[in-house]
Every structure is written in C-alpha cells, then in structure tokens.
C-alpha cells in the first residue's frame, strides 16, 4: 500500500508534487517519487510502503515506450499468473511489482482492462498518446481516492490532506456533510469541495477538452431472485472461494499478521491463515478492561490458542482512547460517534511493531447479512446499553428494532436508516443559524436517496435493497475508511480484506437469503462452513458489533477528556469555528444534566456530543491550523 497524488491542469512542478506527497508519508515511508509532464499539465506523486519487490518496485511505473505512467496504491492479486500471460503476448516488464501488470493490461485490453484486476487498489494512469488520465478505484472502495475538481482542473489523492497540501484548495468544514453524517447519509468527506471517485468506477479526464466522465465498470449485481436452497453446495462454495481469497492475500515479501477480535469474521480469517502460513501466525487484539461487555480479550486469546498463533494485545482504557483521539482524527478525516476508530488506530500501532501486512474481517457482515437490520423481528441485542454512567452487558433476545430505535434511528422508505425526526430537528438547531438556508435547500433524505440508486434496487426484495445501501452508503466511506484503511495506514500497515474478494462475492450473491440468515442466526453459511476452524464459543456467539465502550462526554470524567473539552468545545473554539450554535450547545448541556431517568434520550444527546467534539477537533486540526499540524506530523 502507498499514498498517491495526481494533478491535472494545475501545472505543479516536481518539488510541489513531492511536497504535497510528504503529507502522506505515513502511508508509505519507504520511498517517494514524482513525474511531471509540464506540456500536458499532468503531475503524479507517490510515497511507497514496500510489500512486494522491495528493491525494484519504486513508482511511478512506466510502459516500455514511456507513454503510459502509473501511480498505484494497493495490491493486485494473482499478478504472477497475469504477468506470465502478458509476457507470452510480448510485454516486457522492468520490475517484479504487482502494480506493473496494470500498465500492460491497459496496453493489451484498453479501457476493458478492469475485468482482469483482482484486489484492493486506487490508481491514476496517464496515457500521453491518447491524452487521457484515468483515476480508478477498486470494486468495493477498499482503497480511498479523493478528488477536487473545478474549471477543468483536477486533484486526486489517497487522503484529502494531500490535496490541501498542494495549496490549490484550502480546507473548510462542509456543514451539509456534518448534518448528513449524523442523519445516516454517510458523506464521503466532511470537507467542502472534496469528493471521491466512486467504488467500481473510473474517472476519465480528456486532456484535450478538459472534460471528464465517470464510467462504472462493476456493480454489485444483486439479483431479484436467488438460486434454490442447497446447503451443501453453498457451504462448499464459500469454503473453497474464501480459502482461495486468503491464499492470494498471503503473498508478500514482508511479515503478515491478522487482526483478531471475538467475532466470527476475524476468527475465520485467522483460522484460515493459520492453515497456509509458515509457522505461527501473529494475531492482534484490542482489550477494553474497563467494561466486560465490550472486552473480547478472552475470546480472542482462546481462538489464538486453538490455532497456535502468537497472540498480541493492546490495552485501551478511556484515557488511552482520549489521548489518541486527535491523532486518529488526523488520519481518518471523518468524525465518529464512538471511539472504536481510535481503538483500531491503537491496534494498528501495535501491529506495526511486528508486521507490515494484516488480514482483516471487514466485508463479511455486508456479504453474509450479519447486521441487525437484515433480520428485523428476530433475536438480537437489547437496547439496554447504559445504566446511567456505566455500560452493562446487554441481554439477548429482544427485537433488532429496539436496538435501532434506542440509537435514535428509524427506517426510511424501507431502504436505509436515518436519525429519528426529533434528533434531526435538534441537530439542525445545533448548527449555526447562518447555515440554515443551505441546509434546508439540501435535505438529508435526498442524500439518502442518492445512495440507494433506485434504478438498481426497485425490483429487489427488501433485504437486498438494504444490502445495496449498506455496501454503497456505509461500507466504503466509514467501515473501510475510518475503521480500515485510515487507522491501518496511519501506522504504515497494509490491510487486506479476503471477505471482499469480488470472486467470492459473485459466488455468494445468488445464494438464498436464508442460507445467510436462518432462524435468527446471522451468517449461517459461515458458521457451518468454518465450524471446524474456530472455537465453539465464537462460532455459537450472537452478533456483537465491534465498538469501544461508550462513556459520557462531560467534564470530570477524566483529565484527558477535560483537556479536549477545554480546547475544542469552549465558547471561543465553537464561535471561532462557526459550525455550531454555542447557546444551543449550552442548553443541551443543561438538558443532559437533568435527564436523570430518561437514559434513552440522554445517550442520544451523548451521541450528539461525540459528534460535536470530533467535528470541532477536525476543524481545529485542518481549518484553524492545517499547516502547523502538517509540519508537526512530518517531523
């Protein structure tokens, strides 16, 4: 994995490209490179995390005639077989890098080369002869690719901070994105003028005209009807396809490990890796010692012992989470409602002491219908998550809707979830009055509808309409971003996601829904397929989403929290940012204190305070003092 930057028609010189790429140094500390074609106005930059071909894989990469130039972030799997085929067709390679096959596939197949790519990747390819720039992102959006465009000028980067570092676009918080984030219409970016190349799409710029077009090369293809029920067939297909996905993702010239929680997904990954890994596999766990309901340490350790793994764990107390919040937000560039992203950031720091590649369990819930809202009315966690100031373990057996409503969510047209109307009204009031006209002109429900893509979902059953939304609206911008790529690459760790192998997904999408959820048991086919590999305590465990223990956002909890509140939620800080209405914030604080018995309302307000705090921190880091923070982290 790496960090990339591309400039079109901004006419940045090599020093400017390398200066901006330096902001992505955490993504690739091993090498940097740049290419500039001053005549065409194209500049490419790259900072490298060496995983394959450690000595010879420096980028940018070039075709034999130097007319095609590439910067790539990611991994192309099965590249050695592809390379052999291309060599037999006359292509000559100059490195052993997996990324180089992209150039030769493009030369051989033109824009149809995407069907041959397997993996997680985001890259920019420049074709000098055809005067074309192609910015392309993998099918699920595992790797980020941000975009700023205007007036026929374009900037692409692995993170928004690199776009800001060019000096061509200044950071500013987008209040519509702040509102949408809380409303359930998960934005791709919280910054004005920053969007993304969508997953499964190529963003193509014609250098002659300056115009661009977005071409979708792959979509989920969820069917209206599924195959007949055949448990034996489906169990065997899942096992075979997943084994192949894992084997391919073990190809590396550096040490490989696994993130291991107490959930079935990471346990299946660890158990499968252990079958093919030479020697004990290194596994990494987060321990939350202050709350047993969220602490999966013992479950993870038991699983590690079963497969003979080398077990490592990081302890995350409330203070540890709070002390790392600013750094985690710097790399994530998105706010959050829970400190689980900070926990993942700390976990990645631990893993970086031992390996450079980790396999993770992301994508399983989306593929195999693991979330609560895929089975409304069936057994799920209760909404009893708090007893005033302490979390207690939730009993099992209440309806999934209770949990959803407890968090303030309600169904929207049976497609998605958004915050309940009173919470949305409250949040609009929380924002500064100067934003009211803009917020009214761009309602959150419209953002949700754009995510749904009705032309592709209207004929689908409800469960697959929800599945489509979760893939498009939550997985890429949040789970694969805040909880995946950003936390990992913040410590120069490459994350690989075998559950998001598109060959595996295409084998499972026609499987009947009841092989994925049966009699209230989520991910039924996974439990059957991998029961022999994982511990019984994990295999038989109900779904418990990864989360850090919530705690009240109020003064006096810890000195670390008080420091953040003083710095970012003071009257001066709120008024300087101009995002929120300070007087409404004070009223919420009063309301919060008098809600002694209404714990549901109190924790909903607490979620708002999480959002308040993290948005204000992002404003402080990026808007108030971007260059100061950038230079401090570069040192």
Secondary structure, DSSP 4 states (H G I P E B T S, - for coil): -EEEEEEESS---HHHHHHHHGGGGGG--SEEEEEEETTTTEEEEEEE---SSTTT--SSEE-TTS-EEEEEEEEETTHHHHHHHHHHTT---SS--STHHHHHHHHHHGGGGGGG--EEEEEEEEETTTTEEEEEE-TT--S--EEEEETTEEEEESSHHHHHHTTSS---B-HHHHHHHHHT---S-SBTT-EEPPTTEEEEEETTT--EEEEE-------SS-PPP-HHHHHHHHHHHHHHHHHHHT--SS-EEEE--SSHHHHHHHHHHHHHSSSPPEEEEEE-TT-GGG--HHHHHHHHHHHT-EEEEEE--HHHHHHTHHHHHHHH-S--SSTHHHHHHHHHHHHHTT-SEEE--TTHHHHHT-SGGGSTTSEEE-S--EETTEE-PPPEEEEHHHHHHHTTEEEETTTEEEE-HHHHHHHHHHB-GGGHHHHHHS-HHHHHHHHH-HHHHTTS-HHHHHHHHHIIIIIIIIITIIIIIHHHHTTT-EEE-GGG-HHHHHHHTTS-HHHHEETTEETHHHHHHSTTTS-HHHHTPPP----PPP---STTS-HHHHHHHHHHSSHHHHHHHTSB-HHHHHHHHHHHHH-SS-HHHHHHHHHHHHHHHHHHHHIIIIIITHHHHHHHHH-
